[in-house]
Amino acid sequence: MSAASRRAVLALAISALAISALAVPFAAGPSRAEPPSPLPSPLMAVVSQKAAEVALVDIDARAVRAVIAVPAVPAGLAASPDGATLYVTHPDLSLVSRIDLAARRVTATFKAGLQPFGIAVTPDGRALLVSDWSGDALLRLDAATGAETGRVAIGKAPAGLVLDAAGALAYVADRESNQVSVVRVADMTRLATVPVGRAPFALALSPAGDRLYVANVQSGDLSILDTGAAPREIARVKIGLMPYGVAVTADGSRVLVSNQQSGRLAVLDAGTLAVVPEQPRLGSFPEGIAVASPTRAAAVDWAEDEVVVIDIGTSALLGRIKVGTSPRNLIALPGGR
């Protein structure tokens, strides 16, 4: 894929398109799905932008269990703590959609800022945190009604975000400010900004919450932040060409990074900060990556419309699963629902 093609794809994902002028309330149509039933674990939700759908994928069986239609150009997604509900951002429509996983359909859509991109759910399930790419802000929304309950100005083009285990602090990658903002959720106050590499996009917390790993797209490195009382960058490691996704294993020992330009998986030893020599090829244009279980992870390949299954212990690729056109992101569903 040429550099011009990559720029075109990125523009589709993050820029307001002509379709935003035609936005109308979304009427959920019938979804392609098996009859609702308990699904095997690990199960992951995968958002496909051009297909405008979310797939529920059984990683071990290498099978798509359901496909749920959503409004146009979905980008970020997050699950409620009980795994019953999904929330999906639609930057070009200024919308967040809510999906009932038992019913396999969108049950509500609500406005959220200018270009809602990253999203997270508080541990009690009552609030959503949403990064507003064009609004340079972090929003707090009522998860039940979609009403905005707070906002705080942060850096330019905020992208990925993550909450700590208590839901007290939000960490946001301010892509065009080359920093991470730290926000106290209770009163939506920005407590700190931490300089990182160029164009931070995705981030992930260690299980203990003491380290934050930030993928810097343009500088091709991974910033490691100490999240203590005075958050600071303690290391920066070259990780590959255009790192677009980052995830941490359940035991915190490894950090998995999907490198978009090289198409390869990079694995960082969290103890030594050394990059593991084996770097298997994920595909032509990998983006999001997530841990599904203690032994499995998965990444999406935008160009090939696939989910790639990864063995965490060996970094070996175990298989590929076809999904809708242009998969962008994926998450593991709590409890394998």
BAKOLDO-295567 format. One record per residue (C-alpha): residue number from 1; x, y, z. Coordinates in Angstrom, 3 decimals, padded with zeros to 6 digits. Example, Ala and Ser with C-alpha at 12.3 -4.5 7.8 and 13.67 -1.06 7.14 Angstrom:
# residues 2
R     i          u          v          w
R     1    012.300   -004.500    007.800
R     2    013.670   -001.060    007.140
***
This chain:
# residues 337
R     i          u          v          w
R     1    000.000    000.000    000.000
R     2    001.459    003.382   -001.063
R     3    002.037    006.270    001.325
R     4   -000.724    008.156   -000.457
R     5   -003.120    005.252    000.130
R     6   -002.251    005.120    003.822
R     7   -002.925    008.843    004.143
R     8   -006.265    008.390    002.452
R     9   -007.258    005.587    004.810
R    10   -006.244    007.603    007.878
R    11   -008.215    010.575    006.606
R    12   -011.298    008.384    006.315
R    13   -010.937    007.249    009.896
R    14   -010.359    010.572    011.594
R    15   -011.686    013.386    009.423
R    16   -015.195    014.678    009.054
R    17   -016.515    013.450    005.698
R    18   -019.312    014.601    003.466
R    19   -021.490    011.910    004.956
R    20   -021.681    013.895    008.183
R    21   -023.825    016.441    006.399
R    22   -026.302    013.714    005.552
R    23   -026.466    012.145    008.998
R    24   -029.892    010.969    010.099
R    25   -030.957    009.031    013.193
R    26   -029.887    005.418    012.787
R    27   -032.618    002.834    012.503
R    28   -031.175   -000.511    013.497
R    29   -031.908   -003.099    010.846
R    30   -031.815   -006.841    011.285
R    31   -028.382   -008.134    012.233
R    32   -026.864   -011.307    010.897
R    33   -026.596   -013.464    014.003
R    34   -027.073   -016.856    015.507
R    35   -029.920   -017.103    018.040
R    36   -028.778   -015.318    021.224
R    37   -027.075   -017.817    023.512
R    38   -024.053   -018.025    025.769
R    39   -020.929   -017.906    023.619
R    40   -017.587   -019.586    024.213
R    41   -014.710   -017.625    025.677
R    42   -012.650   -015.808    024.584
R    43   -015.034   -013.656    022.561
R    44   -014.003   -010.358    021.003
R    45   -015.922   -007.460    019.495
R    46   -014.454   -006.130    016.249
R    47   -015.473   -002.849    014.620
R    48   -015.264   -002.603    010.803
R    49   -015.415    000.944    009.468
R    50   -016.357    000.601    005.795
R    51   -018.752   -002.254    006.523
R    52   -020.418   -000.243    009.337
R    53   -020.705   -003.266    011.577
R    54   -019.473   -004.916    014.749
R    55   -018.580   -008.610    014.621
R    56   -018.526   -010.894    017.662
R    57   -015.641   -013.256    017.075
R    58   -014.857   -016.530    018.849
R    59   -011.059   -016.556    018.933
R    60   -010.561   -020.242    019.766
R    61   -013.110   -021.508    017.233
R    62   -011.873   -018.978    014.617
R    63   -015.492   -018.109    013.888
R    64   -017.728   -015.056    013.636
R    65   -020.699   -015.653    015.945
R    66   -022.716   -012.525    015.118
R    67   -022.602   -009.408    012.944
R    68   -024.385   -006.286    014.172
R    69   -025.159   -003.339    011.883
R    70   -024.181    000.087    013.266
R    71   -024.199    003.680    011.962
R    72   -021.602    004.762    009.395
R    73   -017.839    004.826    009.934
R    74   -017.534    003.347    013.442
R    75   -014.150    003.842    015.107
R    76   -013.709    003.189    018.850
R    77   -015.550    000.743    021.052
R    78   -015.838   -000.170    024.732
R    79   -017.827   -002.694    026.756
R    80   -019.753   -002.305    029.987
R    81   -018.153   -004.119    032.953
R    82   -020.774   -006.888    032.823
R    83   -020.202   -007.425    029.105
R    84   -023.866   -006.867    028.283
R    85   -023.501   -003.596    026.384
R    86   -021.170   -002.183    023.771
R    87   -020.616    001.487    023.013
R    88   -019.251    002.560    019.614
R    89   -018.010    005.978    018.470
R    90   -018.777    007.453    015.037
R    91   -016.493    010.479    014.488
R    92   -018.017    011.544    011.172
R    93   -021.548    011.569    012.574
R    94   -020.746    013.052    016.022
R    95   -022.468    009.996    017.501
R    96   -022.050    007.240    020.048
R    97   -024.189    004.141    019.550
R    98   -025.225    001.661    022.233
R    99   -025.528   -002.061    021.451
R   100   -027.478   -004.602    023.473
R   101   -025.421   -007.767    023.041
R   102   -028.228   -010.111    024.067
R   103   -030.534   -008.627    021.421
R   104   -027.652   -008.185    018.950
R   105   -028.760   -004.713    017.869
R   106   -028.259   -000.989    018.348
R   107   -030.743    000.262    020.925
R   108   -029.785    003.948    021.083
R   109   -027.607    006.627    019.495
R   110   -026.698    009.966    021.026
R   111   -024.683    013.035    020.104
R   112   -021.235    013.402    021.639
R   113   -019.114    016.447    020.887
R   114   -017.746    017.097    017.402
R   115   -015.767    013.949    016.545
R   116   -016.001    011.314    019.289
R   117   -013.130    008.887    018.846
R   118   -011.730    007.005    021.851
R   119   -014.128    005.659    024.470
R   120   -014.075    003.937    027.871
R   121   -016.698    002.881    030.428
R   122   -016.330    003.537    034.155
R   123   -016.139    000.454    036.416
R   124   -019.668    001.021    037.727
R   125   -021.005    001.167    034.163
R   126   -022.740    004.494    034.739
R   127   -020.535    006.856    032.748
R   128   -018.679    006.975    029.455
R   129   -015.449    008.870    028.800
R   130   -015.072    009.994    025.197
R   131   -012.203    011.801    023.479
R   132   -013.398    014.516    021.084
R   133   -010.851    014.624    018.251
R   134   -011.934    017.953    016.758
R   135   -013.081    019.476    020.047
R   136   -009.720    018.926    021.809
R   137   -011.622    017.760    024.869
R   138   -012.463    014.776    027.028
R   139   -016.192    014.316    027.598
R   140   -018.039    012.478    030.346
R   141   -021.463    011.133    029.369
R   142   -024.272    009.438    031.254
R   143   -024.239    005.876    029.903
R   144   -028.001    005.506    030.204
R   145   -029.097    008.725    028.525
R   146   -026.054    009.956    026.617
R   147   -026.310    013.342    028.347
R   148   -023.027    015.178    028.761
R   149   -022.178    015.470    032.469
R   150   -018.728    017.012    032.218
R   151   -015.900    018.024    029.925
R   152   -012.337    019.255    030.144
R   153   -010.079    020.860    027.550
R   154   -007.010    018.755    026.781
R   155   -004.451    018.632    023.953
R   156   -004.992    018.622    020.202
R   157   -006.638    015.672    018.433
R   158   -007.132    013.369    021.443
R   159   -007.286    009.761    020.260
R   160   -007.012    006.644    022.431
R   161   -007.853    006.711    026.114
R   162   -007.787    004.344    029.055
R   163   -009.170    004.401    032.610
R   164   -007.405    003.117    035.702
R   165   -008.977    000.167    037.542
R   166   -010.825    002.410    039.990
R   167   -012.174    004.664    037.248
R   168   -010.612    007.622    039.020
R   169   -008.112    008.706    036.372
R   170   -008.325    008.845    032.591
R   171   -005.215    008.865    030.414
R   172   -005.664    010.342    026.921
R   173   -003.257    010.330    023.955
R   174   -003.215    013.895    022.607
R   175   -001.989    012.998    019.130
R   176   -001.122    016.410    017.730
R   177    000.249    017.747    021.034
R   178    002.725    014.873    021.516
R   179    001.582    014.327    025.076
R   180   -000.645    012.328    027.379
R   181   -003.240    014.170    029.467
R   182   -004.126    012.847    032.920
R   183   -007.687    013.700    033.968
R   184   -009.449    013.201    037.297
R   185   -012.841    011.812    036.324
R   186   -014.835    012.900    039.405
R   187   -014.609    016.610    038.610
R   188   -013.140    016.423    035.077
R   189   -009.952    018.250    036.003
R   190   -006.736    017.823    034.051
R   191   -004.085    017.031    036.634
R   192   -001.022    016.653    034.429
R   193    000.384    016.482    030.926
R   194    003.282    014.176    030.115
R   195    005.407    014.726    026.980
R   196    005.877    011.558    024.900
R   197    006.984    010.719    021.339
R   198    005.501    012.118    018.147
R   199    001.813    011.496    017.458
R   200    000.743    009.275    020.366
R   201   -002.337    007.314    019.366
R   202   -002.990    004.138    021.370
R   203   -002.185    003.353    024.987
R   204   -002.525    000.569    027.551
R   205   -002.075    000.253    031.312
R   206   -000.208   -002.511    033.086
R   207   -002.405   -004.786    035.258
R   208   -001.036   -003.112    038.384
R   209   -001.744    000.314    036.916
R   210    001.783    001.546    037.633
R   211    002.925    001.733    034.006
R   212    001.297    003.278    030.956
R   213    002.492    002.231    027.511
R   214    001.959    004.752    024.707
R   215    002.347    003.964    020.996
R   216    003.817    006.968    019.152
R   217    002.913    006.674    015.475
R   218    005.287    009.141    013.850
R   219    008.389    008.545    015.969
R   220    007.981    004.758    015.816
R   221    008.520    004.216    019.508
R   222    006.795    003.246    022.730
R   223    006.767    005.640    025.681
R   224    006.700    004.009    029.128
R   225    005.168    006.233    031.809
R   226    005.307    005.920    035.579
R   227    001.750    006.704    036.696
R   228    002.632    007.657    040.262
R   229    001.797    010.905    042.052
R   230    003.873    012.847    039.509
R   231    003.357    011.001    036.204
R   232    006.454    010.994    034.005
R   233    008.058    009.209    031.092
R   234    010.718    006.820    032.359
R   235    011.749    005.220    029.065
R   236    011.176    005.391    025.330
R   237    011.870    002.314    023.217
R   238    012.070    002.020    019.438
R   239    009.302   -000.419    018.580
R   240    008.683   -000.346    014.806
R   241    007.192    001.546    011.888
R   242    003.974    003.391    012.768
R   243    002.816    001.607    015.948
R   244   -000.983    001.867    015.965
R   245   -002.090   -000.602    018.636
R   246   -000.782   -001.622    022.067
R   247   -001.884   -004.191    024.646
R   248   -000.446   -005.665    027.851
R   249   -000.640   -009.336    028.812
R   250   -002.667   -010.370    031.874
R   251    000.482   -010.939    033.950
R   252    002.049   -007.661    032.821
R   253    005.176   -009.353    031.519
R   254    004.783   -008.490    027.847
R   255    003.592   -005.547    025.798
R   256    002.208   -006.307    022.329
R   257    002.396   -003.660    019.599
R   258    000.968   -003.733    016.082
R   259    003.122   -001.773    013.627
R   260    001.014   -000.482    010.768
R   261    003.637    000.406    008.174
R   262    005.781   -002.737    008.512
R   263    002.756   -004.950    009.163
R   264    004.568   -006.689    012.001
R   265    003.965   -007.601    015.636
R   266    006.500   -006.274    018.146
R   267    006.699   -007.718    021.652
R   268    008.384   -005.845    024.477
R   269    009.662   -007.592    027.600
R   270    008.224   -005.330    030.299
R   271    010.990   -006.208    032.760
R   272    014.046   -005.631    030.587
R   273    012.448   -003.271    028.044
R   274    014.028   -005.383    025.308
R   275    012.135   -006.099    022.098
R   276    011.736   -009.833    021.430
R   277    013.567   -010.780    018.188
R   278    010.622   -012.640    016.658
R   279    008.366   -010.196    014.794
R   280    005.789   -012.143    012.779
R   281    003.927   -010.387    009.999
R   282    000.364   -009.551    011.023
R   283   -000.705   -008.366    007.584
R   284   -000.691   -005.404    005.212
R   285   -002.135   -002.736    007.503
R   286   -002.651   -003.867    011.109
R   287   -004.209   -001.483    013.602
R   288   -005.877   -002.392    016.918
R   289   -004.559   -005.209    019.096
R   290   -005.997   -006.694    022.308
R   291   -005.402   -009.521    024.745
R   292   -008.219   -012.092    024.691
R   293   -007.036   -014.508    027.406
R   294   -003.847   -015.427    029.277
R   295   -002.682   -017.374    026.211
R   296   -004.261   -015.557    023.255
R   297   -004.248   -012.112    021.705
R   298   -005.658   -010.796    018.461
R   299   -005.058   -007.927    016.061
R   300   -007.035   -006.521    013.143
R   301   -005.661   -006.175    009.618
R   302   -007.419   -003.273    007.910
R   303   -006.267   -004.083    004.377
R   304   -007.042   -007.805    004.437
R   305   -010.308   -007.578    006.441
R   306   -009.074   -010.097    008.985
R   307   -008.610   -010.743    012.678
R   308   -005.233   -012.344    013.343
R   309   -004.983   -014.720    016.325
R   310   -001.700   -014.662    018.262
R   311   -000.159   -017.125    020.722
R   312    001.146   -014.913    023.534
R   313    003.812   -017.340    024.753
R   314    005.517   -017.858    021.392
R   315    004.332   -014.832    019.372
R   316    003.251   -017.336    016.719
R   317    000.261   -016.557    014.504
R   318   -002.410   -019.217    014.994
R   319   -004.965   -018.287    012.377
R   320   -006.987   -015.627    010.597
R   321   -010.698   -014.838    010.670
R   322   -012.492   -012.901    007.927
R   323   -014.613   -009.975    009.132
R   324   -016.271   -006.931    007.538
R   325   -014.444   -004.443    005.330
R   326   -011.781   -002.299    007.059
R   327   -011.618   -003.589    010.654
R   328   -010.188   -000.835    012.831
R   329   -010.305   -001.916    016.443
R   330   -011.230   -004.760    018.757
R   331   -011.739   -005.516    022.446
R   332   -012.160   -008.627    024.581
R   333   -015.647   -008.930    026.064
R   334   -015.843   -009.412    029.837
R   335   -016.784   -012.977    030.730
R   336   -016.634   -014.077    027.100
R   337   -020.263   -013.095    026.514
***
